[in-house]
Amino acid sequence: MIARYTLPQMGRLWSDEHRLQVMLQVELLVLEAQAKLRLIPRRAVLAIRKRVRLNLRRVQQREAKTQHDVIAFIEHLEERVGPYGRYLHFGLTSSDVLDTSLAVLLRHSCGLLLADVEQLLRAVAAQARRHRRTLMIGRTHGVHAEPTTFGLKMAMFYDELRRHRERLRLVARDISVGKISGAVGTFANVDPAVERYVCAKLNLRPAPISTQIIQRDLHASYVTALACLGGTLEKLATEIRHLQRTEVREAEEPFGSGQKGSSAMPHKKNPITCERIAGLARLLRGYSVAAMENIALWHERDITHSSVERVILPDASLTLDYMLQTLRAVVSGLVVHADRMRENLMSTHGVVFSGQVLLALMRKGLSRTQAYELVQRNALAAWKDGRDFREVLLADRDVRRHLTPAAISRCLDPTHHLRHVNRIFRRVGL
């Protein structure tokens, strides 16, 4: 991921330096386990731990020659530790180290992403509570439907993000799998006790069965979970973008002091941050497709997945980390125009309360078809002529035959839609 969208903590996690450090940790734990089994001398482990130092540049130089990252890594370690280097990587295959260390990185990545989700949840919850009873128009197909509240809109996103939090927790558990089973996974050259020891030390589960690699449905689940969460972030960002349109102007993302909206039009305040989030969500969806393509490999393994994962696993993690933290800042600083919401709610002269009039007429004994035709006739006339819906209804003898002026006024009361707000909030835990 380019530096523009890389935040420090996740960036350090996926850095080459840290990746090599985790690989070294795996190698050293293997040595410890083998020493406990008396397969290698204990003094060798102590000497290697004392002498080993990593130099990323030297590893990269060796890899340029060997064209093999793990061999370059092991040769560099051997160079550092001297004769005891013969015990390094004993009985292992490259994927024992690569896949086990990758599981550690992915588990830690999930931890950072879960912390990001918690912060975003708090920001969304705060806006939901603040605007629990802030009336606005609900829209379907982009067209005014019935009243809702901005708090309910945010509460829906809160509930959706909670589901993603649970998915991340599940995928963090599923991806925490290591393997130290040797070439093609038969334990021919490494004792299963070594795998149990290493995985326990790294807080991983041993894979119940592996080939030369851990199976890639696990990694596909990780990336797909990230892509699904990215879809919800795009959904929230898109909602804010729509609300910020000049014709709507009900909410807008924060605009900092000194910020510029357009090189040509000084008046512009564009929803560029939400647009950025929407764009990055496309990357995540693309990564999920690539991750699923990695599931089907030849026989016990090939490496068509390797080049893909070197890009998509760090990038998907970094991208979502950036999106979560960026959108949290947007939601926290969101500018909400409650007066404009009320203005838009009433801009269609009350026709958005047609559903309440429909139900009131049905309660008086009209069939649904009769009531619908009667209400629709008046609603369309009010909308077409720009007349007040209440006055149009009062002027219709067929309506007045069934509903009193007071009953019509009750139907057109927007606070009717606030009756169950608190109940809905309790259901989503707000």
C-alpha positions as CSV (number, residue, x, y, z in Angstrom):
1,M,0.0,0.0,0.0
2,I,1.2,3.5,-0.8
3,A,2.3,5.7,2.1
4,R,-0.7,8.0,1.6
5,Y,-3.1,5.3,2.9
6,T,-0.7,3.6,5.4
7,L,-1.2,4.4,9.1
8,P,1.8,3.9,11.4
9,Q,0.8,0.9,13.6
10,M,-0.5,-1.3,10.8
11,G,2.3,-0.2,8.6
12,R,4.9,-1.4,11.2
13,L,3.0,-4.7,11.6
14,W,3.3,-5.4,7.8
15,S,6.8,-4.0,7.4
16,D,9.5,-6.3,6.0
17,E,11.5,-5.9,9.1
18,H,8.7,-7.1,11.3
19,R,7.8,-10.0,9.0
20,L,11.4,-11.2,9.3
21,Q,11.4,-10.9,13.0
22,V,8.3,-13.1,13.3
23,M,9.9,-15.6,10.9
24,L,12.9,-15.6,13.2
25,Q,10.6,-16.1,16.2
26,V,9.2,-19.2,14.6
27,E,12.6,-20.6,13.8
28,L,13.8,-20.0,17.4
29,L,10.7,-21.7,18.8
30,V,11.3,-24.7,16.6
31,L,14.9,-24.9,18.0
32,E,13.5,-24.7,21.5
33,A,11.1,-27.5,20.9
34,Q,13.7,-29.7,19.3
35,A,16.0,-29.1,22.2
36,K,13.3,-30.2,24.6
37,L,13.0,-33.4,22.6
38,R,16.8,-33.7,22.8
39,L,17.1,-33.7,19.0
40,I,19.6,-30.8,19.2
41,P,21.9,-29.6,22.0
42,R,20.4,-27.0,24.3
43,R,23.7,-25.0,24.1
44,A,23.0,-24.5,20.3
45,V,19.7,-22.8,21.1
46,L,21.3,-20.5,23.6
47,A,24.2,-19.7,21.3
48,I,21.9,-18.9,18.4
49,R,19.6,-16.7,20.5
50,K,22.7,-14.8,21.7
51,R,24.3,-14.3,18.3
52,V,21.5,-13.9,15.9
53,R,20.8,-10.4,14.4
54,L,18.7,-9.6,11.4
55,N,19.8,-7.2,8.7
56,L,17.0,-6.6,6.1
57,R,19.4,-5.3,3.5
58,R,21.6,-8.3,3.7
59,V,18.7,-10.7,3.4
60,Q,17.4,-8.8,0.3
61,Q,20.9,-9.0,-1.2
62,R,21.0,-12.7,-0.8
63,E,17.5,-13.1,-2.1
64,A,18.5,-11.2,-5.3
65,K,21.0,-14.0,-5.8
66,T,19.1,-17.1,-4.6
67,Q,15.7,-16.0,-5.9
68,H,14.3,-17.7,-2.7
69,D,13.3,-15.6,0.3
70,V,13.4,-18.3,2.9
71,I,16.8,-19.7,1.8
72,A,18.1,-16.1,1.8
73,F,16.8,-15.7,5.3
74,I,18.3,-18.9,6.6
75,E,21.7,-18.3,4.9
76,H,21.8,-14.9,6.5
77,L,21.1,-16.4,9.9
78,E,23.7,-19.0,9.4
79,E,26.2,-16.3,8.5
80,R,25.4,-14.7,11.8
81,V,25.5,-17.7,14.2
82,G,28.4,-19.7,12.7
83,P,28.7,-23.5,13.1
84,Y,25.5,-23.8,15.1
85,G,23.6,-22.6,12.0
86,R,23.4,-26.2,10.9
87,Y,20.5,-26.7,13.3
88,L,18.4,-23.9,11.8
89,H,15.4,-25.0,9.8
90,F,16.1,-28.6,10.6
91,G,13.4,-30.8,9.1
92,L,11.3,-27.9,8.0
93,T,10.0,-26.7,4.7
94,S,9.7,-23.0,3.8
95,S,6.0,-22.9,4.3
96,D,6.3,-24.1,7.8
97,V,7.9,-20.7,8.6
98,L,6.0,-18.6,6.1
99,D,2.5,-19.8,6.9
100,T,3.0,-19.9,10.6
101,S,4.5,-16.4,10.8
102,L,1.7,-15.2,8.4
103,A,-0.9,-16.5,10.8
104,V,0.7,-14.4,13.6
105,L,0.6,-11.3,11.4
106,L,-3.0,-11.9,10.4
107,R,-4.1,-12.4,14.0
108,H,-2.4,-9.2,15.1
109,S,-3.9,-7.4,12.2
110,C,-7.4,-8.6,13.3
111,G,-6.6,-7.1,16.7
112,L,-5.8,-3.7,15.3
113,L,-8.9,-3.8,13.0
114,L,-11.1,-4.8,15.9
115,A,-9.8,-1.8,17.9
116,D,-10.6,0.4,14.8
117,V,-14.1,-1.0,14.6
118,E,-14.7,-0.3,18.3
119,Q,-13.7,3.4,17.8
120,L,-16.0,3.7,14.9
121,L,-18.8,2.1,16.8
122,R,-18.4,4.6,19.6
123,A,-18.6,7.5,17.1
124,V,-21.7,6.1,15.4
125,A,-23.4,5.4,18.7
126,A,-22.7,8.9,19.9
127,Q,-24.3,10.4,16.8
128,A,-27.3,8.0,17.1
129,R,-28.0,9.0,20.6
130,R,-27.5,12.7,19.9
131,H,-30.0,12.6,17.1
132,R,-32.3,9.9,18.4
133,R,-35.4,12.2,17.9
134,T,-34.0,14.5,15.1
135,L,-36.8,14.1,12.5
136,M,-35.9,13.8,8.8
137,I,-37.4,12.2,5.7
138,G,-36.7,8.6,5.0
139,R,-36.0,7.9,1.3
140,T,-36.6,4.9,-0.8
141,H,-35.4,4.9,-4.5
142,G,-34.0,8.3,-3.6
143,V,-37.6,9.6,-3.3
144,H,-39.3,10.9,-0.1
145,A,-41.0,8.0,1.7
146,E,-42.0,8.5,5.4
147,P,-40.4,10.3,8.3
148,T,-37.6,8.7,10.3
149,T,-34.9,10.1,12.5
150,F,-31.2,10.7,11.9
151,G,-30.6,8.7,15.1
152,L,-32.4,5.7,13.7
153,K,-30.3,6.0,10.5
154,M,-27.1,5.9,12.5
155,A,-28.5,3.1,14.8
156,M,-28.9,0.9,11.7
157,F,-25.2,1.4,10.9
158,Y,-24.3,0.7,14.5
159,D,-26.1,-2.6,14.3
160,E,-24.5,-3.5,11.0
161,L,-21.0,-2.7,12.3
162,R,-21.6,-4.9,15.4
163,R,-22.2,-7.8,13.0
164,H,-18.9,-7.0,11.3
165,R,-17.2,-6.9,14.7
166,E,-18.4,-10.5,15.3
167,R,-17.2,-11.6,11.9
168,L,-13.8,-10.2,12.5
169,R,-13.6,-12.0,15.9
170,L,-14.5,-15.3,14.2
171,V,-12.1,-14.8,11.4
172,A,-9.3,-13.9,13.8
173,R,-10.0,-17.2,15.5
174,D,-10.1,-19.2,12.3
175,I,-6.9,-17.7,10.8
176,S,-4.9,-18.4,14.0
177,V,-3.6,-21.7,12.7
178,G,0.0,-22.7,12.3
179,K,1.8,-25.7,10.8
180,I,5.2,-27.2,11.4
181,S,4.7,-30.5,9.5
182,G,7.4,-30.4,6.9
183,A,7.2,-31.0,3.1
184,V,3.7,-32.1,2.0
185,G,2.6,-32.1,5.7
186,T,3.4,-35.7,6.7
187,F,5.7,-34.9,9.6
188,A,8.2,-37.2,8.0
189,N,11.2,-35.1,9.2
190,V,9.7,-33.2,12.1
191,D,8.0,-34.4,15.3
192,P,4.4,-33.3,15.7
193,A,5.4,-32.2,19.3
194,V,7.4,-29.4,17.7
195,E,4.3,-28.1,16.0
196,R,2.3,-28.2,19.2
197,Y,5.0,-26.4,21.1
198,V,5.5,-23.6,18.5
199,C,1.8,-23.0,18.0
200,A,1.2,-22.9,21.8
201,K,3.9,-20.3,22.2
202,L,2.5,-18.2,19.4
203,N,-1.1,-18.5,20.6
204,L,-2.0,-20.5,17.4
205,R,-3.8,-23.8,16.9
206,P,-2.0,-26.5,15.0
207,A,-3.7,-27.2,11.7
208,P,-5.6,-30.5,12.1
209,I,-4.1,-31.5,8.7
210,S,-2.0,-29.6,6.2
211,T,-0.2,-30.2,2.9
212,Q,2.9,-28.2,2.4
213,I,0.8,-25.2,3.2
214,I,-2.1,-24.1,5.4
215,Q,-5.2,-24.3,3.2
216,R,-6.2,-21.0,1.6
217,D,-9.9,-21.0,2.3
218,L,-8.9,-19.5,5.7
219,H,-7.1,-16.6,4.1
220,A,-10.0,-16.1,1.6
221,S,-12.3,-15.9,4.6
222,Y,-10.1,-13.2,6.2
223,V,-10.0,-11.0,3.0
224,T,-13.7,-11.5,2.3
225,A,-14.6,-10.4,5.9
226,L,-12.5,-7.3,5.3
227,A,-14.2,-6.7,2.0
228,C,-17.7,-7.1,3.5
229,L,-16.8,-4.6,6.2
230,G,-15.5,-2.2,3.6
231,G,-18.8,-2.5,1.9
232,T,-20.6,-1.2,5.0
233,L,-18.1,1.6,5.3
234,E,-18.8,2.5,1.7
235,K,-22.5,2.4,2.4
236,L,-22.2,4.8,5.3
237,A,-19.8,7.1,3.3
238,T,-22.3,7.0,0.4
239,E,-25.1,8.0,2.7
240,I,-23.1,11.0,3.9
241,R,-22.3,12.0,0.3
242,H,-26.0,12.0,-0.6
243,L,-26.9,14.0,2.4
244,Q,-24.2,16.5,1.5
245,R,-25.6,17.3,-2.0
246,T,-26.5,20.9,-2.3
247,E,-30.2,20.1,-3.0
248,V,-30.3,18.0,0.2
249,R,-27.8,19.6,2.6
250,E,-28.9,17.7,5.6
251,A,-25.4,16.6,6.8
252,E,-21.8,17.1,5.7
253,E,-18.4,15.8,6.5
254,P,-16.1,18.1,8.5
255,F,-14.3,20.8,6.6
256,G,-11.0,21.8,8.2
257,S,-9.6,25.3,8.6
258,G,-7.5,26.1,5.6
259,Q,-9.0,23.2,3.6
260,K,-9.7,23.8,-0.1
261,G,-12.6,22.3,-2.0
262,S,-11.8,23.2,-5.6
263,S,-8.9,24.8,-7.5
264,A,-11.4,26.6,-9.7
265,M,-14.4,27.2,-7.4
266,P,-13.6,28.7,-4.0
267,H,-17.2,28.1,-2.7
268,K,-16.9,24.3,-2.9
269,K,-17.0,21.9,0.0
270,N,-16.9,18.5,-1.5
271,P,-17.3,15.1,0.3
272,I,-13.9,14.0,-0.7
273,T,-13.1,11.9,2.3
274,C,-16.3,9.8,1.9
275,E,-15.6,9.5,-1.8
276,R,-12.1,8.2,-1.0
277,I,-13.6,5.6,1.3
278,A,-16.0,4.6,-1.4
279,G,-13.1,4.2,-3.8
280,L,-11.0,2.2,-1.5
281,A,-13.9,-0.2,-0.9
282,R,-13.5,-1.2,-4.6
283,L,-10.0,-2.3,-3.9
284,L,-11.1,-4.6,-1.0
285,R,-13.7,-6.3,-3.2
286,G,-11.0,-6.9,-5.8
287,Y,-8.7,-8.4,-3.2
288,S,-11.5,-10.8,-2.0
289,V,-11.8,-12.2,-5.6
290,A,-8.1,-12.7,-5.8
291,A,-8.1,-14.4,-2.3
292,M,-10.8,-16.9,-3.5
293,E,-8.8,-17.6,-6.6
294,N,-6.0,-18.7,-4.3
295,I,-8.0,-21.6,-2.8
296,A,-7.5,-24.0,-5.7
297,L,-3.8,-25.0,-5.9
298,W,-2.1,-27.9,-7.6
299,H,-1.9,-31.1,-5.5
300,E,-0.1,-30.5,-2.2
301,R,0.8,-27.0,-3.2
302,D,2.0,-24.6,-5.9
303,I,3.0,-21.0,-5.4
304,T,0.5,-19.2,-7.6
305,H,-1.0,-17.9,-4.3
306,S,2.3,-16.5,-3.0
307,S,2.7,-13.5,-5.3
308,V,-0.9,-12.6,-4.8
309,E,-0.8,-12.7,-1.1
310,R,2.3,-10.6,-0.9
311,V,0.1,-7.8,-2.2
312,I,-3.4,-8.5,-1.1
313,L,-2.9,-9.5,2.6
314,P,-0.9,-6.5,3.7
315,D,-2.8,-4.1,1.4
316,A,-6.3,-5.3,2.4
317,S,-5.3,-4.9,6.1
318,L,-3.7,-1.5,5.6
319,T,-6.6,-0.3,3.4
320,L,-9.3,-1.3,5.9
321,D,-7.3,0.2,8.8
322,Y,-7.1,3.5,7.0
323,M,-10.8,3.4,6.0
324,L,-12.0,2.7,9.6
325,Q,-9.9,5.4,11.2
326,T,-10.7,7.9,8.5
327,L,-14.5,7.3,8.6
328,R,-14.4,7.5,12.4
329,A,-13.0,11.0,12.1
330,V,-15.8,11.9,9.6
331,V,-18.6,10.5,11.8
332,S,-17.2,12.2,14.9
333,G,-17.0,15.6,13.2
334,L,-20.2,15.2,11.1
335,V,-22.1,18.5,10.7
336,V,-25.8,17.7,11.0
337,H,-28.3,20.4,9.8
338,A,-31.4,19.4,11.8
339,D,-33.3,22.5,10.6
340,R,-32.7,21.5,7.0
341,M,-33.9,18.0,7.7
342,R,-37.1,19.4,9.0
343,E,-37.4,21.7,6.1
344,N,-37.0,18.8,3.6
345,L,-39.4,16.7,5.6
346,M,-42.1,19.2,5.0
347,S,-41.1,20.3,1.5
348,T,-43.7,18.0,-0.2
349,H,-46.6,19.8,1.7
350,G,-47.4,16.8,3.9
351,V,-47.9,14.1,1.3
352,V,-45.3,11.9,3.0
353,F,-48.0,11.2,5.6
354,S,-50.2,9.5,3.1
355,G,-49.6,6.1,4.7
356,Q,-51.2,7.3,7.9
357,V,-54.2,8.6,6.1
358,L,-54.5,5.3,4.3
359,L,-54.5,3.3,7.5
360,A,-57.0,5.7,9.1
361,L,-59.5,5.3,6.3
362,M,-59.1,1.5,6.4
363,R,-59.9,1.6,10.1
364,K,-63.1,3.3,9.2
365,G,-64.1,0.3,7.0
366,L,-62.8,1.1,3.6
367,S,-61.1,-1.6,1.6
368,R,-57.3,-1.2,1.0
369,T,-58.0,-0.5,-2.7
370,Q,-60.7,2.1,-2.0
371,A,-58.6,3.9,0.6
372,Y,-55.5,3.8,-1.5
373,E,-57.2,5.3,-4.6
374,L,-58.7,8.0,-2.4
375,V,-55.5,9.0,-0.7
376,Q,-53.4,8.7,-3.9
377,R,-55.7,11.0,-5.8
378,N,-55.4,13.7,-3.1
379,A,-51.6,13.2,-2.6
380,L,-50.8,13.5,-6.3
381,A,-53.0,16.6,-6.6
382,A,-51.3,18.2,-3.6
383,W,-47.8,17.4,-5.0
384,K,-48.7,18.5,-8.5
385,D,-50.2,21.8,-7.5
386,G,-48.0,22.6,-4.5
387,R,-50.9,22.7,-2.2
388,D,-51.0,21.7,1.5
389,F,-52.0,18.0,1.7
390,R,-54.1,18.7,4.8
391,E,-56.2,21.3,3.0
392,V,-56.6,19.1,-0.1
393,L,-57.9,16.3,2.2
394,L,-60.3,18.6,4.0
395,A,-61.7,19.8,0.7
396,D,-62.4,16.2,-0.4
397,R,-66.0,15.2,0.6
398,D,-65.2,11.5,0.3
399,V,-62.4,11.9,2.8
400,R,-64.5,14.1,5.1
401,R,-67.2,11.5,5.1
402,H,-64.9,9.2,7.1
403,L,-62.3,11.4,8.8
404,T,-62.8,14.5,11.0
405,P,-60.4,17.4,10.7
406,A,-58.8,16.4,14.0
407,A,-58.3,12.9,12.7
408,I,-56.6,14.2,9.5
409,S,-54.4,16.4,11.6
410,R,-53.3,13.5,13.7
411,C,-52.4,11.6,10.6
412,L,-50.1,14.4,9.5
413,D,-48.3,14.7,12.8
414,P,-44.6,13.8,12.3
415,T,-44.1,13.0,15.9
416,H,-46.2,9.9,15.3
417,H,-43.1,8.3,13.9
418,L,-41.2,8.8,17.1
419,R,-43.4,6.5,19.2
420,H,-41.1,3.5,19.0
421,V,-37.7,5.1,18.7
422,N,-36.6,4.2,22.2
423,R,-37.7,0.6,21.8
424,I,-35.7,0.3,18.6
425,F,-32.7,1.8,20.3
426,R,-32.9,-0.8,23.1
427,R,-33.1,-3.6,20.6
428,V,-29.8,-2.6,19.0
429,G,-28.2,-2.0,22.4
430,L,-28.1,1.9,22.4
